[in-house]
Amino acid sequence: MTRQCSGISQIDVASVVRNQVLSTPLLQPFLSSSLLTLGSPNAVYSALYRLLSAGKIERVGRGIYVRPDFHKQFGWIGASMLDVVEVVVRSKNEEFQVHGAEAVRKFGLST
């Protein structure tokens, strides 16, 4: 038996959340709050917990998840720190600027 939430069952919300998360590119962090439009918070968080338990996603921080990638020589690879910071900063409507040695490295001006 499934509970109804605004006409959508909890199982339907779980499958929609799963499809949305699995369509996210590998190594691209996303916020759990971006999925709350898909159903009730309890249903969304339950679906995320099941994906986390199954190893399909990895929790990077509070409310921040990523689909890890597997490399045959290095094993599981997570998101880069800069990608995670950009997602958090963007969610707070702030700006993020890279400078110094990181800017040089990011633009490929140094090895």
DRENKOLVEX-978468 format. One record per atom (N, C-alpha, C): residue number from 0; atom name; x, y, z. Coordinates in nm, 2 decimals. Layout:
# DRENKOLVEX-978468
[NUM "CA" [X Y Z]]
...
END
This chain:
# DRENKOLVEX-978468
[0 "N" [0.08 -0.12 0.00]]
[0 "CA" [0.00 0.00 0.00]]
[0 "C" [0.09 0.12 0.00]]
[1 "N" [0.06 0.22 -0.09]]
[1 "CA" [0.14 0.34 -0.09]]
[1 "C" [0.06 0.46 -0.04]]
[2 "N" [0.12 0.55 0.02]]
[2 "CA" [0.06 0.67 0.07]]
[2 "C" [0.05 0.77 -0.05]]
[3 "N" [-0.06 0.85 -0.05]]
[3 "CA" [-0.08 0.95 -0.15]]
[3 "C" [-0.03 1.08 -0.10]]
[4 "N" [0.04 1.16 -0.19]]
[4 "CA" [0.08 1.29 -0.15]]
[4 "C" [0.05 1.38 -0.28]]
[5 "N" [-0.05 1.46 -0.27]]
[5 "CA" [-0.09 1.55 -0.38]]
[5 "C" [-0.12 1.47 -0.50]]
[6 "N" [-0.18 1.35 -0.49]]
[6 "CA" [-0.22 1.28 -0.61]]
[6 "C" [-0.11 1.19 -0.66]]
[7 "N" [0.01 1.19 -0.61]]
[7 "CA" [0.12 1.11 -0.65]]
[7 "C" [0.16 1.02 -0.54]]
[8 "N" [0.17 0.89 -0.57]]
[8 "CA" [0.21 0.79 -0.47]]
[8 "C" [0.36 0.80 -0.44]]
[9 "N" [0.40 0.75 -0.32]]
[9 "CA" [0.54 0.76 -0.28]]
[9 "C" [0.62 0.68 -0.37]]
[10 "N" [0.57 0.57 -0.42]]
[10 "CA" [0.65 0.49 -0.52]]
[10 "C" [0.67 0.56 -0.65]]
[11 "N" [0.57 0.64 -0.69]]
[11 "CA" [0.59 0.72 -0.82]]
[11 "C" [0.69 0.82 -0.79]]
[12 "N" [0.69 0.89 -0.68]]
[12 "CA" [0.79 0.99 -0.65]]
[12 "C" [0.93 0.93 -0.64]]
[13 "N" [0.94 0.81 -0.59]]
[13 "CA" [1.07 0.74 -0.58]]
[13 "C" [1.13 0.71 -0.72]]
[14 "N" [1.04 0.67 -0.81]]
[14 "CA" [1.09 0.64 -0.94]]
[14 "C" [1.12 0.76 -1.02]]
[15 "N" [1.05 0.87 -1.00]]
[15 "CA" [1.08 1.00 -1.07]]
[15 "C" [1.21 1.05 -1.01]]
[16 "N" [1.23 1.05 -0.88]]
[16 "CA" [1.36 1.10 -0.82]]
[16 "C" [1.47 1.01 -0.88]]
[17 "N" [1.45 0.88 -0.88]]
[17 "CA" [1.56 0.79 -0.93]]
[17 "C" [1.59 0.82 -1.07]]
[18 "N" [1.49 0.84 -1.16]]
[18 "CA" [1.52 0.87 -1.30]]
[18 "C" [1.59 1.01 -1.31]]
[19 "N" [1.55 1.11 -1.23]]
[19 "CA" [1.61 1.24 -1.24]]
[19 "C" [1.76 1.23 -1.20]]
[20 "N" [1.78 1.16 -1.09]]
[20 "CA" [1.92 1.15 -1.03]]
[20 "C" [2.01 1.07 -1.13]]
[21 "N" [1.96 0.96 -1.18]]
[21 "CA" [2.04 0.88 -1.28]]
[21 "C" [2.06 0.94 -1.41]]
[22 "N" [1.98 1.05 -1.44]]
[22 "CA" [2.00 1.12 -1.57]]
[22 "C" [2.10 1.24 -1.55]]
[23 "N" [2.14 1.26 -1.42]]
[23 "CA" [2.24 1.36 -1.39]]
[23 "C" [2.38 1.31 -1.44]]
[24 "N" [2.46 1.39 -1.51]]
[24 "CA" [2.59 1.35 -1.55]]
[24 "C" [2.68 1.30 -1.44]]
[25 "N" [2.76 1.20 -1.46]]
[25 "CA" [2.85 1.15 -1.36]]
[25 "C" [2.94 1.27 -1.32]]
[26 "N" [2.98 1.27 -1.19]]
[26 "CA" [3.07 1.36 -1.13]]
[26 "C" [3.01 1.51 -1.12]]
[27 "N" [2.88 1.53 -1.15]]
[27 "CA" [2.82 1.66 -1.14]]
[27 "C" [2.74 1.66 -1.01]]
[28 "N" [2.78 1.74 -0.91]]
[28 "CA" [2.71 1.75 -0.79]]
[28 "C" [2.57 1.81 -0.80]]
[29 "N" [2.48 1.77 -0.72]]
[29 "CA" [2.35 1.83 -0.72]]
[29 "C" [2.30 1.84 -0.58]]
[30 "N" [2.20 1.93 -0.56]]
[30 "CA" [2.14 1.95 -0.43]]
[30 "C" [2.01 1.88 -0.41]]
[31 "N" [1.99 1.82 -0.29]]
[31 "CA" [1.87 1.75 -0.27]]
[31 "C" [1.75 1.84 -0.27]]
[32 "N" [1.77 1.97 -0.24]]
[32 "CA" [1.66 2.07 -0.24]]
[32 "C" [1.61 2.09 -0.39]]
[33 "N" [1.70 2.06 -0.49]]
[33 "CA" [1.65 2.08 -0.63]]
[33 "C" [1.55 1.97 -0.67]]
[34 "N" [1.54 1.87 -0.59]]
[34 "CA" [1.44 1.76 -0.62]]
[34 "C" [1.31 1.77 -0.54]]
[35 "N" [1.30 1.86 -0.45]]
[35 "CA" [1.18 1.87 -0.37]]
[35 "C" [1.06 1.91 -0.44]]
[36 "N" [1.07 1.96 -0.56]]
[36 "CA" [0.95 1.98 -0.64]]
[36 "C" [0.89 1.86 -0.70]]
[37 "N" [0.96 1.75 -0.69]]
[37 "CA" [0.91 1.62 -0.74]]
[37 "C" [0.81 1.55 -0.65]]
[38 "N" [0.81 1.58 -0.53]]
[38 "CA" [0.72 1.52 -0.43]]
[38 "C" [0.74 1.57 -0.29]]
[39 "N" [0.68 1.50 -0.20]]
[39 "CA" [0.70 1.54 -0.06]]
[39 "C" [0.84 1.52 -0.01]]
[40 "N" [0.89 1.60 0.08]]
[40 "CA" [1.02 1.59 0.13]]
[40 "C" [1.06 1.45 0.18]]
[41 "N" [0.96 1.39 0.25]]
[41 "CA" [0.99 1.25 0.30]]
[41 "C" [1.01 1.15 0.19]]
[42 "N" [0.93 1.16 0.09]]
[42 "CA" [0.94 1.07 -0.03]]
[42 "C" [1.08 1.09 -0.10]]
[43 "N" [1.11 1.22 -0.12]]
[43 "CA" [1.24 1.25 -0.19]]
[43 "C" [1.36 1.20 -0.11]]
[44 "N" [1.36 1.23 0.02]]
[44 "CA" [1.47 1.19 0.10]]
[44 "C" [1.48 1.04 0.12]]
[45 "N" [1.37 0.97 0.12]]
[45 "CA" [1.37 0.83 0.12]]
[45 "C" [1.43 0.77 -0.01]]
[46 "N" [1.39 0.83 -0.12]]
[46 "CA" [1.45 0.78 -0.25]]
[46 "C" [1.60 0.81 -0.25]]
[47 "N" [1.64 0.92 -0.21]]
[47 "CA" [1.79 0.95 -0.20]]
[47 "C" [1.86 0.85 -0.11]]
[48 "N" [1.80 0.82 0.00]]
[48 "CA" [1.86 0.73 0.09]]
[48 "C" [1.88 0.59 0.03]]
[49 "N" [1.78 0.55 -0.05]]
[49 "CA" [1.78 0.42 -0.11]]
[49 "C" [1.89 0.42 -0.22]]
[50 "N" [1.90 0.53 -0.30]]
[50 "CA" [2.01 0.54 -0.40]]
[50 "C" [2.15 0.54 -0.33]]
[51 "N" [2.16 0.61 -0.22]]
[51 "CA" [2.28 0.61 -0.14]]
[51 "C" [2.32 0.47 -0.09]]
[52 "N" [2.22 0.40 -0.04]]
[52 "CA" [2.25 0.27 0.02]]
[52 "C" [2.29 0.17 -0.09]]
[53 "N" [2.23 0.19 -0.21]]
[53 "CA" [2.26 0.11 -0.33]]
[53 "C" [2.40 0.14 -0.39]]
[54 "N" [2.46 0.25 -0.35]]
[54 "CA" [2.59 0.29 -0.41]]
[54 "C" [2.58 0.37 -0.54]]
[55 "N" [2.46 0.41 -0.57]]
[55 "CA" [2.44 0.48 -0.70]]
[55 "C" [2.48 0.63 -0.69]]
[56 "N" [2.47 0.68 -0.57]]
[56 "CA" [2.51 0.82 -0.54]]
[56 "C" [2.60 0.82 -0.42]]
[57 "N" [2.67 0.93 -0.40]]
[57 "CA" [2.75 0.95 -0.28]]
[57 "C" [2.72 1.09 -0.22]]
[58 "N" [2.71 1.09 -0.09]]
[58 "CA" [2.69 1.21 -0.02]]
[58 "C" [2.82 1.29 0.00]]
[59 "N" [2.82 1.41 -0.05]]
[59 "CA" [2.94 1.49 -0.04]]
[59 "C" [2.94 1.58 0.08]]
[60 "N" [2.82 1.63 0.11]]
[60 "CA" [2.80 1.72 0.22]]
[60 "C" [2.65 1.72 0.25]]
[61 "N" [2.61 1.80 0.35]]
[61 "CA" [2.47 1.81 0.39]]
[61 "C" [2.39 1.86 0.27]]
[62 "N" [2.31 1.77 0.22]]
[62 "CA" [2.22 1.80 0.10]]
[62 "C" [2.29 1.81 -0.03]]
[63 "N" [2.41 1.76 -0.04]]
[63 "CA" [2.49 1.76 -0.17]]
[63 "C" [2.52 1.62 -0.20]]
[64 "N" [2.49 1.58 -0.32]]
[64 "CA" [2.51 1.44 -0.37]]
[64 "C" [2.58 1.45 -0.51]]
[65 "N" [2.64 1.34 -0.54]]
[65 "CA" [2.70 1.32 -0.67]]
[65 "C" [2.70 1.18 -0.72]]
[66 "N" [2.69 1.16 -0.85]]
[66 "CA" [2.70 1.02 -0.90]]
[66 "C" [2.85 1.00 -0.93]]
[67 "N" [2.91 0.91 -0.85]]
[67 "CA" [3.05 0.88 -0.87]]
[67 "C" [3.08 0.80 -1.00]]
[68 "N" [3.20 0.81 -1.04]]
[68 "CA" [3.24 0.74 -1.16]]
[68 "C" [3.35 0.64 -1.12]]
[69 "N" [3.35 0.52 -1.19]]
[69 "CA" [3.45 0.42 -1.16]]
[69 "C" [3.56 0.42 -1.27]]
[70 "N" [3.69 0.43 -1.22]]
[70 "CA" [3.80 0.42 -1.31]]
[70 "C" [3.87 0.29 -1.28]]
[71 "N" [3.91 0.21 -1.38]]
[71 "CA" [3.96 0.08 -1.35]]
[71 "C" [4.10 0.08 -1.28]]
[72 "N" [4.17 0.19 -1.29]]
[72 "CA" [4.30 0.20 -1.22]]
[72 "C" [4.29 0.27 -1.09]]
[73 "N" [4.20 0.36 -1.08]]
[73 "CA" [4.19 0.44 -0.95]]
[73 "C" [4.07 0.41 -0.87]]
[74 "N" [3.98 0.34 -0.92]]
[74 "CA" [3.86 0.31 -0.84]]
[74 "C" [3.75 0.41 -0.85]]
[75 "N" [3.68 0.43 -0.74]]
[75 "CA" [3.57 0.53 -0.75]]
[75 "C" [3.62 0.67 -0.74]]
[76 "N" [3.57 0.76 -0.83]]
[76 "CA" [3.61 0.90 -0.83]]
[76 "C" [3.49 0.99 -0.80]]
[77 "N" [3.51 1.08 -0.71]]
[77 "CA" [3.40 1.17 -0.68]]
[77 "C" [3.41 1.31 -0.75]]
[78 "N" [3.33 1.40 -0.72]]
[78 "CA" [3.33 1.53 -0.78]]
[78 "C" [3.45 1.61 -0.73]]
[79 "N" [3.49 1.71 -0.81]]
[79 "CA" [3.60 1.79 -0.77]]
[79 "C" [3.55 1.89 -0.67]]
[80 "N" [3.63 1.94 -0.59]]
[80 "CA" [3.60 2.04 -0.48]]
[80 "C" [3.54 2.16 -0.54]]
[81 "N" [3.60 2.21 -0.65]]
[81 "CA" [3.55 2.33 -0.72]]
[81 "C" [3.41 2.32 -0.77]]
[82 "N" [3.37 2.20 -0.82]]
[82 "CA" [3.24 2.18 -0.87]]
[82 "C" [3.14 2.18 -0.75]]
[83 "N" [3.17 2.12 -0.64]]
[83 "CA" [3.09 2.12 -0.52]]
[83 "C" [3.07 2.27 -0.47]]
[84 "N" [3.18 2.34 -0.47]]
[84 "CA" [3.17 2.48 -0.42]]
[84 "C" [3.08 2.56 -0.51]]
[85 "N" [3.10 2.54 -0.64]]
[85 "CA" [3.02 2.62 -0.74]]
[85 "C" [2.87 2.59 -0.72]]
[86 "N" [2.83 2.46 -0.69]]
[86 "CA" [2.69 2.43 -0.67]]
[86 "C" [2.64 2.50 -0.55]]
[87 "N" [2.71 2.49 -0.44]]
[87 "CA" [2.67 2.56 -0.32]]
[87 "C" [2.66 2.71 -0.33]]
[88 "N" [2.75 2.77 -0.39]]
[88 "CA" [2.75 2.91 -0.41]]
[88 "C" [2.64 2.95 -0.50]]
[89 "N" [2.61 2.88 -0.61]]
[89 "CA" [2.50 2.91 -0.70]]
[89 "C" [2.37 2.90 -0.63]]
[90 "N" [2.36 2.80 -0.54]]
[90 "CA" [2.23 2.78 -0.47]]
[90 "C" [2.20 2.90 -0.37]]
[91 "N" [2.30 2.97 -0.33]]
[91 "CA" [2.28 3.09 -0.24]]
[91 "C" [2.28 3.22 -0.32]]
[92 "N" [2.28 3.21 -0.45]]
[92 "CA" [2.28 3.33 -0.54]]
[92 "C" [2.40 3.42 -0.51]]
[93 "N" [2.51 3.36 -0.49]]
[93 "CA" [2.63 3.44 -0.47]]
[93 "C" [2.73 3.41 -0.59]]
[94 "N" [2.84 3.48 -0.59]]
[94 "CA" [2.94 3.47 -0.69]]
[94 "C" [3.06 3.40 -0.64]]
[95 "N" [3.13 3.33 -0.73]]
[95 "CA" [3.25 3.25 -0.69]]
[95 "C" [3.35 3.29 -0.79]]
[96 "N" [3.47 3.33 -0.75]]
[96 "CA" [3.58 3.36 -0.84]]
[96 "C" [3.70 3.29 -0.80]]
[97 "N" [3.77 3.24 -0.90]]
[97 "CA" [3.89 3.17 -0.89]]
[97 "C" [4.00 3.26 -0.92]]
[98 "N" [4.11 3.26 -0.84]]
[98 "CA" [4.22 3.35 -0.86]]
[98 "C" [4.35 3.28 -0.83]]
[99 "N" [4.46 3.35 -0.86]]
[99 "CA" [4.59 3.30 -0.82]]
[99 "C" [4.63 3.17 -0.90]]
[100 "N" [4.70 3.08 -0.83]]
[100 "CA" [4.75 2.96 -0.90]]
[100 "C" [4.64 2.87 -0.95]]
[101 "N" [4.52 2.87 -0.88]]
[101 "CA" [4.41 2.79 -0.92]]
[101 "C" [4.35 2.84 -1.05]]
[102 "N" [4.35 2.97 -1.07]]
[102 "CA" [4.30 3.02 -1.20]]
[102 "C" [4.40 2.99 -1.31]]
[103 "N" [4.53 2.99 -1.29]]
[103 "CA" [4.63 2.95 -1.39]]
[103 "C" [4.61 2.81 -1.43]]
[104 "N" [4.59 2.72 -1.33]]
[104 "CA" [4.57 2.58 -1.35]]
[104 "C" [4.44 2.55 -1.43]]
[105 "N" [4.34 2.62 -1.39]]
[105 "CA" [4.21 2.60 -1.45]]
[105 "C" [4.20 2.63 -1.59]]
[106 "N" [4.27 2.74 -1.63]]
[106 "CA" [4.28 2.78 -1.77]]
[106 "C" [4.39 2.72 -1.85]]
[107 "N" [4.46 2.62 -1.79]]
[107 "CA" [4.56 2.54 -1.86]]
[107 "C" [4.68 2.62 -1.90]]
[108 "N" [4.71 2.72 -1.82]]
[108 "CA" [4.83 2.80 -1.85]]
[108 "C" [4.96 2.75 -1.78]]
[109 "N" [4.94 2.64 -1.70]]
[109 "CA" [5.05 2.58 -1.63]]
[109 "C" [5.03 2.43 -1.62]]
[110 "N" [5.14 2.36 -1.59]]
[110 "CA" [5.12 2.21 -1.59]]
[110 "C" [5.10 2.17 -1.44]]
END
